[in-house]
Amino acid sequence: MNLFMNKIPQQQLYDYFILASRCWLGYILISYGWSKLNDGQFGVSEAELDMPLKDLSLFRLSWYLADHEPFKSFIGLSQILAGLLLIFRKTCIIGAFMSIPIWLNILVWDLTFLQAFGHAFTIRLSYYLLLTMLILYHYRERVFPLLGYAVQKDKPVFRHPFWAYLLLPLAGLIIELTPGIPRMISVLTGAK
C-alpha cells in the first residue's frame, strides 16, 4: 500500500478526495431529494395521525408538517438540483454554494426537533458542511475572485440627496403595499 501511495502525488490524491466528496455529497442530496418526491421522507403513520398532539414527539410533528406541498417538492427538487450541480466539475461551485443552506437548514431542523447535537445525523451533517467548505477551498482560484467581485466597493449609479435617505421608510412602505393595490381597487369598486 505504501508503494502505491508513494507513486501518486499528494496533490493528485487530494484532488481525487475532492472528486469523491463531490460525488458522494451529490449522491446524498439526490437520494434525499428523490426520497422526498416519492414519499420516502416526511409524513407520519395513520396511528400517529390519530394521536393527540401532546403525545407526538416534536420530531414526528415536524415530519407531519414538512409533508405538505409545495414545501416537500420544493425541498426535494432543490436537493436534486444541488446534488447534480455538485457532481459536475463545471457546476460544482454553484452546487456547493447551493448545498450550504440545504445542509444548514437540515442541521438546524434536526437540532430544533431532535433536540440533541450528539445525534449521529447532526454529526454527519456537520461533516457534510465541512466537506462542502473543503470543496470550495479546493477551487479557491475560482471562488475567491467571485467572492471578491461580489463584495467589492461599487460606485452608485446616481448620488441621492440626504433627504431621499430620510424618505426610505416611506418608500419601503409604498413598495410593500403596491401588490395590494389591485385588491384594494376591487374592494372599493365592489368587484368580485
Backbone as a printed PyTorch tensor [residue, N CA C, xyz], in Angstrom:
tensor([[[  0.8350,  -1.1900,   0.0000],
         [  0.0000,   0.0000,   0.0000],
         [  0.8750,   1.2460,   0.0000]],

        [[  1.9350,   1.2310,   0.8040],
         [  2.8210,   2.3760,   0.8760],
         [  3.4940,   2.6360,  -0.4740]],

        [[  3.8640,   1.5720,  -1.2010],
         [  4.4650,   1.7050,  -2.5160],
         [  3.4920,   2.4010,  -3.4710]],

        [[  2.2230,   2.0280,  -3.3790],
         [  1.1780,   2.6380,  -4.2120],
         [  1.0320,   4.1260,  -3.8880]],

        [[  1.0240,   4.4730,  -2.6080],
         [  0.8380,   5.8550,  -2.1740],
         [  2.0300,   6.7260,  -2.5730]],

        [[  3.2360,   6.1590,  -2.5910],
         [  4.4210,   6.9280,  -2.9430],
         [  4.4510,   7.2940,  -4.4190]],

        [[  3.7650,   6.5370,  -5.2710],
         [  3.7870,   6.7960,  -6.7030],
         [  2.7700,   7.8670,  -7.1240]],

        [[  1.8040,   8.1480,  -6.2790],
         [  0.7850,   9.1430,  -6.6000],
         [  1.0930,  10.4220,  -5.8300]],

        [[  1.2270,  11.5420,  -6.5440],
         [  1.4880,  12.8100,  -5.8420],
         [  0.3500,  13.1510,  -4.8810]],

        [[  0.7220,  13.7680,  -3.7690],
         [ -0.2870,  14.1100,  -2.7570],
         [ -1.3710,  15.0240,  -3.3100]],

        [[ -0.9840,  15.9600,  -4.1870],
         [ -1.9710,  16.8610,  -4.7610],
         [ -3.0040,  16.0870,  -5.5770]],

        [[ -2.5500,  15.0510,  -6.2630],
         [ -3.4730,  14.2330,  -7.0520],
         [ -4.3990,  13.4410,  -6.1360]],

        [[ -3.8830,  12.9540,  -5.0060],
         [ -4.7250,  12.2440,  -4.0300],
         [ -5.7760,  13.1910,  -3.4400]],

        [[ -5.3370,  14.4090,  -3.1150],
         [ -6.2740,  15.3850,  -2.5620],
         [ -7.3440,  15.7400,  -3.5890]],

        [[ -6.9430,  15.9110,  -4.8420],
         [ -7.8890,  16.2040,  -5.9010],
         [ -8.9020,  15.0640,  -6.0490]],

        [[ -8.4180,  13.8310,  -5.9250],
         [ -9.3150,  12.6790,  -6.0050],
         [-10.2710,  12.6510,  -4.8120]],

        [[ -9.7640,  13.0190,  -3.6300],
         [-10.6030,  13.1050,  -2.4340],
         [-11.7270,  14.1240,  -2.6400]],

        [[-11.3980,  15.2670,  -3.2420],
         [-12.4090,  16.2930,  -3.5220],
         [-13.4230,  15.7650,  -4.5290]],

        [[-12.9600,  15.0900,  -5.5680],
         [-13.8670,  14.4940,  -6.5520],
         [-14.8060,  13.4960,  -5.8790]],

        [[-14.2400,  12.6220,  -5.0430],
         [-15.0620,  11.6300,  -4.3350],
         [-16.0530,  12.3210,  -3.4030]],

        [[-15.6260,  13.3740,  -2.7410],
         [-16.5200,  14.1230,  -1.8360],
         [-17.6490,  14.7740,  -2.6120]],

        [[-17.3280,  15.3780,  -3.7550],
         [-18.3730,  15.9910,  -4.5840],
         [-19.4000,  14.9630,  -5.0150]],

        [[-18.9040,  13.8300,  -5.4830],
         [-19.8220,  12.7910,  -5.9610],
         [-20.6430,  12.2060,  -4.8160]],

        [[-20.0070,  12.0010,  -3.6690],
         [-20.7470,  11.4330,  -2.5320],
         [-21.8080,  12.4020,  -2.0260]],

        [[-21.4310,  13.6670,  -1.8490],
         [-22.4060,  14.6570,  -1.3850],
         [-23.5160,  14.8410,  -2.4140]],

        [[-23.1540,  14.8160,  -3.6940],
         [-24.1680,  14.8930,  -4.7470],
         [-25.1310,  13.7290,  -4.6650]],

        [[-24.5890,  12.5350,  -4.4620],
         [-25.4380,  11.3430,  -4.3150],
         [-26.3670,  11.4680,  -3.1060]],

        [[-25.8250,  11.9300,  -1.9880],
         [-26.6330,  12.0940,  -0.7670],
         [-27.7810,  13.0680,  -1.0400]],

        [[-27.4690,  14.2130,  -1.6380],
         [-28.5070,  15.2130,  -1.9180],
         [-29.5590,  14.6780,  -2.8820]],

        [[-29.1050,  14.0160,  -3.9500],
         [-30.0520,  13.4740,  -4.9320],
         [-30.9330,  12.4030,  -4.3020]],

        [[-30.3360,  11.5260,  -3.5070],
         [-31.1360,  10.4460,  -2.9040],
         [-32.1500,  10.9900,  -1.9070]],

        [[-31.7590,  11.9860,  -1.1050],
         [-32.7160,  12.5730,  -0.1630],
         [-33.8010,  13.3500,  -0.9080]],

        [[-33.4110,  14.0660,  -1.9530],
         [-34.4020,  14.8020,  -2.7400],
         [-35.3820,  13.8650,  -3.4170]],

        [[-34.8590,  12.8000,  -4.0020],
         [-35.7140,  11.8130,  -4.6730],
         [-36.6640,  11.1480,  -3.6640]],

        [[-36.1420,  10.8850,  -2.4880],
         [-36.9610,  10.2720,  -1.4400],
         [-38.1290,  11.1760,  -1.0550]],

        [[-37.8900,  12.4700,  -1.0190],
         [-38.9800,  13.4050,  -0.6850],
         [-40.0370,  13.4140,  -1.7850]],

        [[-39.6000,  13.3160,  -3.0310],
         [-40.5500,  13.3420,  -4.1420],
         [-41.3460,  12.0460,  -4.2510]],

        [[-40.8490,  10.9630,  -3.6550],
         [-41.5110,   9.6580,  -3.7510],
         [-42.0460,   9.1670,  -2.4110]],

        [[-42.3490,  10.1060,  -1.5230],
         [-42.9500,   9.7950,  -0.2140],
         [-42.0970,   8.8900,   0.6580]],

        [[-40.7800,   8.9280,   0.4670],
         [-39.8910,   8.1390,   1.3190],
         [-39.4470,   8.8970,   2.5510]],

        [[-39.6680,  10.2030,   2.5620],
         [-39.3200,  11.0160,   3.7220],
         [-40.5170,  11.8840,   4.0700]],

        [[-40.5630,  12.2700,   5.3070],
         [-41.6260,  13.1080,   5.8560],
         [-42.9080,  12.3000,   6.0080]],

        [[-43.8590,  12.9040,   6.6700],
         [-45.1220,  12.2290,   6.9270],
         [-45.0900,  11.4080,   8.2070]],

        [[-46.2750,  10.9840,   8.6250],
         [-46.4230,  10.1530,   9.8200],
         [-47.3860,   9.0190,   9.5000]],

        [[-47.4040,   8.0200,  10.3590],
         [-48.2810,   6.8650,  10.1480],
         [-49.7240,   7.2190,  10.5040]],

        [[-50.6430,   6.3530,  10.1010],
         [-52.0680,   6.5500,  10.4360],
         [-52.2630,   6.5460,  11.9540]],

        [[-51.5420,   5.6690,  12.6260],
         [-51.6590,   5.5990,  14.0890],
         [-51.2270,   6.9190,  14.7210]],

        [[-50.1590,   7.5200,  14.1910],
         [-49.6960,   8.7970,  14.7390],
         [-50.6810,   9.9210,  14.4380]],

        [[-51.3620,   9.8480,  13.3000],
         [-52.3630,  10.8580,  12.9740],
         [-53.5320,  10.8380,  13.9540]],

        [[-53.8180,   9.6770,  14.5280],
         [-54.9180,   9.5480,  15.4740],
         [-54.5250,   9.9480,  16.8990]],

        [[-53.2390,  10.1840,  17.1130],
         [-52.7600,  10.5250,  18.4550],
         [-52.9810,  12.0120,  18.7450]],

        [[-53.2100,  12.3730,  19.9980],
         [-53.2510,  13.7960,  20.3660],
         [-51.8680,  14.4220,  20.1360]],

        [[-51.8370,  15.6940,  19.7970],
         [-50.5630,  16.3780,  19.5310],
         [-49.5830,  16.2500,  20.6850]],

        [[-50.0780,  16.3200,  21.9020],
         [-49.1920,  16.2610,  23.0680],
         [-48.4750,  14.9180,  23.1910]],

        [[-49.0110,  13.8790,  22.5370],
         [-48.3880,  12.5620,  22.6070],
         [-47.3830,  12.3150,  21.4780]],

        [[-47.3700,  13.1910,  20.4770],
         [-46.4160,  13.0460,  19.3850],
         [-45.0890,  13.6790,  19.7660]],

        [[-44.0050,  13.0610,  19.3470],
         [-42.7070,  13.6870,  19.5760],
         [-42.6130,  14.9180,  18.6790]],

        [[-41.7870,  15.8540,  19.0880],
         [-41.5920,  17.0680,  18.3140],
         [-41.0730,  16.7230,  16.9120]],

        [[-40.2070,  15.7220,  16.8300],
         [-39.6620,  15.3140,  15.5400],
         [-40.7500,  14.7640,  14.6240]],

        [[-41.6180,  13.9080,  15.1400],
         [-42.7020,  13.3470,  14.3060],
         [-43.6730,  14.4460,  13.8670]],

        [[-43.9310,  15.3870,  14.7530],
         [-44.7900,  16.5100,  14.4000],
         [-44.1520,  17.3320,  13.2760]],

        [[-42.8460,  17.5420,  13.3540],
         [-42.1560,  18.2900,  12.2980],
         [-42.2270,  17.5450,  10.9680]],

        [[-42.1500,  16.2320,  10.9970],
         [-42.2380,  15.4660,   9.7530],
         [-43.6530,  15.5170,   9.1770]],

        [[-44.6430,  15.6010,  10.0490],
         [-46.0130,  15.7580,   9.5590],
         [-46.1490,  17.0940,   8.8300]],

        [[-45.6320,  18.1560,   9.4320],
         [-45.7380,  19.4840,   8.8320],
         [-44.9380,  19.5810,   7.5260]],

        [[-43.7690,  18.9620,   7.4760],
         [-42.9200,  19.0300,   6.2810],
         [-43.4890,  18.2220,   5.1230]],

        [[-44.4770,  17.3880,   5.3850],
         [-45.0370,  16.5070,   4.3580],
         [-46.0520,  17.2100,   3.4530]],

        [[-46.2020,  18.4970,   3.6010],
         [-47.1950,  19.2250,   2.8280],
         [-46.5710,  19.8930,   1.6040]],

        [[-47.3890,  19.9930,   0.5590],
         [-46.9520,  20.6150,  -0.6990],
         [-47.2840,  22.1010,  -0.6770]],

        [[-46.5110,  22.9160,  -1.3180],
         [-45.3910,  22.5940,  -2.2010],
         [-44.0510,  22.4840,  -1.4870]],

        [[-44.0550,  22.6040,  -0.1380],
         [-42.8070,  22.5750,   0.6150],
         [-41.9820,  21.3290,   0.3000]],

        [[-42.6120,  20.1650,   0.3980],
         [-41.8780,  18.9120,   0.2280],
         [-41.2450,  18.8150,  -1.1560]],

        [[-41.9860,  19.1510,  -2.2050],
         [-41.4390,  19.0800,  -3.5640],
         [-40.3510,  20.1260,  -3.7830]],

        [[-40.5400,  21.3110,  -3.2240],
         [-39.5210,  22.3560,  -3.3640],
         [-38.2040,  21.8950,  -2.7450]],

        [[-38.2800,  21.3460,  -1.5500],
         [-37.0670,  20.8570,  -0.8850],
         [-36.4470,  19.7200,  -1.6870]],

        [[-37.2680,  18.7810,  -2.1150],
         [-36.7670,  17.6400,  -2.8790],
         [-36.0960,  18.0590,  -4.1710]],

        [[-36.7420,  18.9350,  -4.9400],
         [-36.1640,  19.3930,  -6.2050],
         [-34.9010,  20.2200,  -5.9760]],

        [[-34.8820,  21.0210,  -4.9250],
         [-33.6830,  21.8050,  -4.5940],
         [-32.5110,  20.8920,  -4.2720]],

        [[-32.7670,  19.8300,  -3.5110],
         [-31.6980,  18.8920,  -3.1770],
         [-31.1870,  18.1790,  -4.4220]],

        [[-32.0830,  17.7690,  -5.3030],
         [-31.6650,  17.0850,  -6.5330],
         [-30.8320,  18.0290,  -7.3950]],

        [[-31.2830,  19.2550,  -7.5690],
         [-30.5470,  20.2160,  -8.3830],
         [-29.1630,  20.4850,  -7.7990]],

        [[-29.0890,  20.7350,  -6.4940],
         [-27.7910,  20.9890,  -5.8600],
         [-26.8730,  19.7800,  -6.0150]],

        [[-27.4270,  18.5830,  -5.8490],
         [-26.6250,  17.3660,  -5.9990],
         [-26.0740,  17.2060,  -7.4020]],

        [[-26.9090,  17.4450,  -8.4020],
         [-26.4500,  17.3340,  -9.7950],
         [-25.3790,  18.3830, -10.0980]],

        [[-25.5900,  19.6020,  -9.6520],
         [-24.6030,  20.6570,  -9.8820],
         [-23.2800,  20.3430,  -9.1980]],

        [[-23.3370,  19.7350,  -8.0450],
         [-22.1330,  19.4080,  -7.2740],
         [-21.2960,  18.3280,  -7.9650]],

        [[-21.9260,  17.4250,  -8.6470],
         [-21.2170,  16.2990,  -9.2690],
         [-20.3460,  16.7440, -10.4450]],

        [[-20.8530,  17.6580, -11.2470],
         [-20.1300,  18.0480, -12.4610],
         [-19.1310,  19.1710, -12.1650]],

        [[-17.9060,  19.0120, -12.6670],
         [-16.8140,  19.9380, -12.3750],
         [-17.1590,  21.3810, -12.7660]],

        [[-17.7930,  21.5720, -13.9060],
         [-18.0910,  22.9260, -14.3710],
         [-19.1190,  23.6410, -13.4890]],

        [[-19.9460,  22.8880, -12.7940],
         [-21.0030,  23.5000, -11.9780],
         [-20.8430,  23.2150, -10.4900]],

        [[-19.7330,  22.5870, -10.1040],
         [-19.6080,  22.1600,  -8.7040],
         [-19.5700,  23.3220,  -7.7180]],

        [[-19.0410,  24.4720,  -8.1230],
         [-19.0090,  25.6170,  -7.2070],
         [-20.4280,  26.1140,  -6.9400]],

        [[-21.2360,  26.1990,  -7.9760],
         [-22.6410,  26.5980,  -7.7920],
         [-23.3480,  25.5750,  -6.9130]],

        [[-23.1020,  24.2770,  -7.1800],
         [-23.7040,  23.2180,  -6.3710],
         [-23.2720,  23.2850,  -4.9190]],

        [[-21.9960,  23.6000,  -4.6900],
         [-21.5050,  23.7070,  -3.3100],
         [-22.1700,  24.8770,  -2.5980]],

        [[-22.2180,  26.0350,  -3.2650],
         [-22.8820,  27.1910,  -2.6430],
         [-24.3610,  26.9160,  -2.4090]],

        [[-25.0020,  26.2310,  -3.3400],
         [-26.4260,  25.9180,  -3.1870],
         [-26.6590,  24.8990,  -2.0730]],

        [[-25.7070,  23.9990,  -1.8670],
         [-25.9010,  22.9600,  -0.8560],
         [-25.6910,  23.4700,   0.5740]],

        [[-24.9400,  24.5510,   0.7360],
         [-24.6860,  25.0610,   2.0980],
         [-25.9840,  25.3970,   2.8310]],

        [[-26.9000,  26.1920,   2.2610],
         [-28.1380,  26.4480,   3.0090],
         [-28.9930,  25.1960,   3.1840]],

        [[-28.8640,  24.2350,   2.2670],
         [-29.6150,  22.9820,   2.4250],
         [-29.0810,  22.2260,   3.6340]],

        [[-27.7520,  22.0690,   3.7070],
         [-27.1620,  21.3810,   4.8690],
         [-27.4960,  22.1210,   6.1630]],

        [[-27.3600,  23.4520,   6.1400],
         [-27.6400,  24.2260,   7.3570],
         [-29.1010,  24.1190,   7.7750]],

        [[-30.0040,  24.1450,   6.8080],
         [-31.4230,  24.0210,   7.1160],
         [-31.7240,  22.6760,   7.7720]],

        [[-31.1840,  21.6080,   7.2080],
         [-31.4170,  20.2790,   7.7860],
         [-30.7950,  20.2000,   9.1800]],

        [[-29.5930,  20.7490,   9.3210],
         [-28.9120,  20.7160,  10.6190],
         [-29.7150,  21.4590,  11.6800]],

        [[-30.1680,  22.6610,  11.3600],
         [-30.9470,  23.4440,  12.3320],
         [-32.2960,  22.7760,  12.5970]],

        [[-32.8940,  22.2130,  11.5510],
         [-34.1570,  21.4760,  11.7150],
         [-33.9680,  20.3380,  12.7170]],

        [[-32.9150,  19.5580,  12.5130],
         [-32.6700,  18.4160,  13.4130],
         [-32.2940,  18.8760,  14.8140]],

        [[-31.5030,  19.9410,  14.9290],
         [-31.1710,  20.4560,  16.2550],
         [-32.4260,  20.9480,  16.9710]],

        [[-33.3350,  21.5180,  16.2070],
         [-34.5740,  22.0340,  16.7860],
         [-35.5130,  20.9060,  17.1910]],

        [[-35.7080,  19.9480,  16.2880],
         [-36.7500,  18.9540,  16.5180],
         [-36.2520,  17.6410,  17.1070]],

        [[-34.9840,  17.3210,  16.9270],
         [-34.4210,  16.1580,  17.6270],
         [-33.9010,  16.5740,  18.9890]],

        [[-33.5430,  17.8420,  19.1030],
         [-33.0540,  18.4490,  20.3340],
         [-31.8510,  17.7170,  20.9170]],

        [[-30.9210,  17.3640,  20.0350],
         [-29.6970,  16.7220,  20.5030],
         [-28.6030,  16.9190,  19.4670]],

        [[-27.5250,  17.6380,  19.8550],
         [-26.4450,  17.8310,  18.9050],
         [-25.6390,  16.5570,  18.7140]],

        [[-25.5720,  15.7140,  19.6980],
         [-24.7840,  14.4990,  19.6090],
         [-25.4080,  13.4140,  18.7530]],

        [[-26.5960,  13.6530,  18.2380],
         [-27.2620,  12.6810,  17.3800],
         [-26.3850,  12.4130,  16.1660]],

        [[-26.3180,  11.1650,  15.7360],
         [-25.4210,  10.7700,  14.6500],
         [-25.6620,  11.5720,  13.3710]],

        [[-26.9170,  11.8610,  13.0600],
         [-27.1980,  12.5630,  11.8140],
         [-26.7220,  14.0110,  11.8760]],

        [[-26.8330,  14.6680,  13.0310],
         [-26.3480,  16.0400,  13.1290],
         [-24.8270,  16.0800,  13.0020]],

        [[-24.1570,  15.0590,  13.4870],
         [-22.7000,  14.9780,  13.3220],
         [-22.3590,  14.7900,  11.8430]],

        [[-23.1040,  13.9260,  11.1520],
         [-22.8640,  13.7170,   9.7210],
         [-23.1270,  15.0000,   8.9390]],

        [[-24.1880,  15.7210,   9.2760],
         [-24.4830,  16.9680,   8.5790],
         [-23.3710,  17.9880,   8.7730]],

        [[-22.8150,  18.0530,   9.9670],
         [-21.6820,  18.9490,  10.2160],
         [-20.4910,  18.5410,   9.3520]],

        [[-20.2910,  17.2530,   9.2100],
         [-19.2120,  16.7390,   8.3570],
         [-19.4780,  17.0870,   6.8920]],

        [[-20.7320,  16.9730,   6.4490],
         [-21.0800,  17.3380,   5.0710],
         [-20.7830,  18.8220,   4.8180]],

        [[-21.0670,  19.6630,   5.8010],
         [-20.7510,  21.0840,   5.6830],
         [-19.2440,  21.2940,   5.5600]],

        [[-18.4870,  20.5750,   6.3670],
         [-17.0290,  20.6640,   6.3070],
         [-16.5260,  20.2390,   4.9260]],

        [[-17.0420,  19.1280,   4.4000],
         [-16.6370,  18.6700,   3.0710],
         [-16.9860,  19.7100,   2.0050]],

        [[-18.1430,  20.3260,   2.1310],
         [-18.5450,  21.3570,   1.1800],
         [-17.5860,  22.5400,   1.2300]],

        [[-17.1780,  22.9250,   2.4190],
         [-16.2100,  24.0160,   2.5560],
         [-14.8530,  23.6190,   1.9620]],

        [[-14.4530,  22.3690,   2.1530],
         [-13.1980,  21.8870,   1.5450],
         [-13.2800,  21.9260,   0.0220]],

        [[-14.4390,  21.6030,  -0.5280],
         [-14.6270,  21.6640,  -1.9810],
         [-14.4570,  23.1090,  -2.4500]],

        [[-15.0900,  24.0350,  -1.7660],
         [-14.9610,  25.4460,  -2.1460],
         [-13.5200,  25.9240,  -1.9900]],

        [[-12.8480,  25.4850,  -0.9470],
         [-11.4440,  25.8680,  -0.7580],
         [-10.5660,  25.2650,  -1.8480]],

        [[-10.8700,  24.0540,  -2.2560],
         [-10.0920,  23.3980,  -3.3200],
         [-10.1560,  24.2050,  -4.6170]],

        [[-11.3030,  24.7910,  -4.8860],
         [-11.4920,  25.5930,  -6.0940],
         [-11.3470,  27.0840,  -5.7950]],

        [[-10.5270,  27.4140,  -4.8130],
         [-10.4040,  28.7960,  -4.3390],
         [ -9.9500,  29.7670,  -5.4250]],

        [[ -9.1920,  29.2910,  -6.4230],
         [ -8.7620,  30.1930,  -7.5030],
         [ -9.9770,  30.7290,  -8.2690]],

        [[-11.0470,  29.9550,  -8.2920],
         [-12.2770,  30.3930,  -8.9630],
         [-13.2550,  31.0230,  -7.9630]],

        [[-13.2260,  30.5880,  -6.7190],
         [-14.1990,  31.0540,  -5.7180],
         [-13.8340,  32.4340,  -5.1740]],

        [[-12.5760,  32.6390,  -4.7830],
         [-12.1970,  33.8970,  -4.1360],
         [-12.3790,  35.1150,  -5.0440]],

        [[-12.0070,  35.0360,  -6.3290],
         [-12.3030,  36.1950,  -7.1830],
         [-13.8110,  36.4640,  -7.2930]],

        [[-14.5970,  35.4120,  -7.3320],
         [-16.0500,  35.5670,  -7.3920],
         [-16.5630,  36.2620,  -6.1370]],

        [[-16.0810,  35.8140,  -4.9710],
         [-16.4980,  36.4470,  -3.7190],
         [-15.9860,  37.8800,  -3.6390]],

        [[-14.7580,  38.0970,  -4.1030],
         [-14.1950,  39.4410,  -4.1040],
         [-15.0050,  40.3760,  -4.9730]],

        [[-15.4230,  39.8970,  -6.1200],
         [-16.2470,  40.7010,  -7.0160],
         [-17.6010,  41.0090,  -6.3800]],

        [[-18.1400,  40.0480,  -5.6520],
         [-19.4650,  40.2210,  -5.0490],
         [-19.4590,  41.2580,  -3.9380]],

        [[-18.3340,  41.4350,  -3.2550],
         [-18.2910,  42.3610,  -2.1220],
         [-17.4310,  43.5920,  -2.3850]],

        [[-16.9750,  43.7570,  -3.6150],
         [-16.1300,  44.9160,  -3.9010],
         [-16.9110,  46.2070,  -3.7660]],

        [[-16.1690,  47.2680,  -3.5220],
         [-16.8110,  48.5760,  -3.4390],
         [-17.3510,  48.9300,  -4.8100]],

        [[-18.5880,  49.3390,  -4.7970],
         [-19.2620,  49.6640,  -6.0440],
         [-19.7260,  51.1090,  -5.9690]],

        [[-19.4250,  51.8670,  -7.0040],
         [-19.8880,  53.2510,  -7.0290],
         [-21.3630,  53.2590,  -7.3900]],

        [[-22.1500,  54.0740,  -6.7010],
         [-23.5740,  54.1400,  -7.0440],
         [-23.7560,  54.7540,  -8.4370]],

        [[-24.8010,  54.3460,  -9.1090],
         [-25.1070,  54.8860, -10.4360],
         [-25.4970,  56.3590, -10.2960]],

        [[-26.2960,  56.6550,  -9.2790],
         [-26.7250,  58.0320,  -9.0180],
         [-26.4140,  58.3840,  -7.5750]],

        [[-26.1020,  59.6490,  -7.3510],
         [-25.9450,  60.1490,  -5.9840],
         [-27.2900,  60.7300,  -5.5650]],

        [[-27.7580,  60.3210,  -4.3870],
         [-29.0580,  60.7860,  -3.8980],
         [-28.8360,  61.8310,  -2.8020]],

        [[-29.7160,  62.8340,  -2.7470],
         [-29.5850,  63.8340,  -1.6740],
         [-29.9390,  63.2080,  -0.3200]],

        [[-29.4880,  63.8610,   0.7230],
         [-29.6870,  63.3610,   2.0860],
         [-31.1550,  63.1290,   2.4020]],

        [[-32.0340,  64.0450,   1.9910],
         [-33.4640,  63.9110,   2.3080],
         [-34.0600,  62.6440,   1.7020]],

        [[-33.4970,  62.1600,   0.5590],
         [-34.0140,  60.9490,  -0.0740],
         [-33.7970,  59.7230,   0.8330]],

        [[-32.6960,  59.7440,   1.5790],
         [-32.4490,  58.6400,   2.5170],
         [-33.4230,  58.6770,   3.6890]],

        [[-33.8290,  59.8740,   4.0710],
         [-34.8060,  60.0010,   5.1570],
         [-36.1750,  59.4630,   4.7340]],

        [[-36.4610,  59.4930,   3.4430],
         [-37.7480,  59.0130,   2.9340],
         [-37.7520,  57.5070,   2.6420]],

        [[-36.6260,  56.8250,   2.8630],
         [-36.5660,  55.3860,   2.5740],
         [-37.6260,  54.5640,   3.3130]],

        [[-37.9300,  54.8380,   4.5940],
         [-39.0020,  54.0560,   5.2350],
         [-40.3450,  54.2130,   4.5180]],

        [[-40.6610,  55.4290,   4.0790],
         [-41.9060,  55.6550,   3.3480],
         [-41.8690,  54.9340,   2.0000]],

        [[-40.7370,  54.9880,   1.3020],
         [-40.6000,  54.2850,   0.0190],
         [-40.7490,  52.7770,   0.2170]],

        [[-40.1820,  52.2550,   1.2910],
         [-40.3200,  50.8240,   1.5920],
         [-41.7640,  50.4440,   1.8500]],

        [[-42.4810,  51.2950,   2.5680],
         [-43.9000,  51.0370,   2.8370],
         [-44.7080,  51.0330,   1.5460]],

        [[-44.4370,  51.9590,   0.6570],
         [-45.1340,  52.0030,  -0.6370],
         [-44.8320,  50.7290,  -1.4330]],

        [[-43.5780,  50.3270,  -1.4360],
         [-43.2000,  49.0910,  -2.1370],
         [-43.9470,  47.8960,  -1.5450]],

        [[-44.0640,  47.8670,  -0.2330],
         [-44.7530,  46.7580,   0.4440],
         [-46.2380,  46.7320,   0.1090]],

        [[-46.8650,  47.8920,   0.0160],
         [-48.3080,  47.9660,  -0.2120],
         [-48.7060,  47.8330,  -1.6860]],

        [[-47.7740,  48.0230,  -2.5940],
         [-48.0720,  48.0110,  -4.0310],
         [-48.7890,  46.7440,  -4.4940]],

        [[-48.3930,  45.5440,  -4.0760],
         [-49.1140,  44.3580,  -4.5680],
         [-50.5890,  44.3150,  -4.1410]],

        [[-50.9460,  45.0550,  -3.0930],
         [-52.3280,  45.0480,  -2.6180],
         [-53.2310,  46.0440,  -3.3250]],

        [[-52.6860,  46.8740,  -4.1990],
         [-53.4860,  47.8980,  -4.8740],
         [-54.6100,  47.2910,  -5.7100]],

        [[-54.3580,  46.2730,  -6.5510],
         [-55.4810,  45.7000,  -7.3150],
         [-56.6070,  45.1790,  -6.4180]],

        [[-56.2550,  44.5750,  -5.3160],
         [-57.2670,  44.0530,  -4.4000],
         [-58.0500,  45.2060,  -3.7640]],

        [[-57.3330,  46.2640,  -3.3980],
         [-57.9890,  47.4160,  -2.7840],
         [-58.9530,  48.0590,  -3.7910]],

        [[-58.5490,  48.1490,  -5.0480],
         [-59.4170,  48.7310,  -6.0770],
         [-60.6650,  47.8740,  -6.2590]],

        [[-60.4860,  46.5500,  -6.2660],
         [-61.6530,  45.6830,  -6.4360],
         [-62.6010,  45.7800,  -5.2580]],

        [[-62.0890,  45.9480,  -4.0550],
         [-62.9450,  46.0990,  -2.8740],
         [-63.6890,  47.4350,  -2.9330]],

        [[-62.9740,  48.4960,  -3.3100],
         [-63.5870,  49.8260,  -3.3720],
         [-64.6230,  49.9480,  -4.4690]],

        [[-64.4360,  49.2320,  -5.5620],
         [-65.3850,  49.3010,  -6.6930],
         [-66.4840,  48.2440,  -6.5740]],

        [[-66.3720,  47.3620,  -5.5730],
         [-67.3750,  46.3420,  -5.3670],
         [-67.2480,  45.1500,  -6.3180]],

        [[-66.1520,  45.0630,  -7.0510],
         [-65.9480,  43.9370,  -7.9670],
         [-65.5670,  42.6990,  -7.1660]],

        [[-65.9300,  41.5600,  -7.7140],
         [-65.5890,  40.2980,  -7.0280],
         [-64.4820,  39.5950,  -7.7240]]])
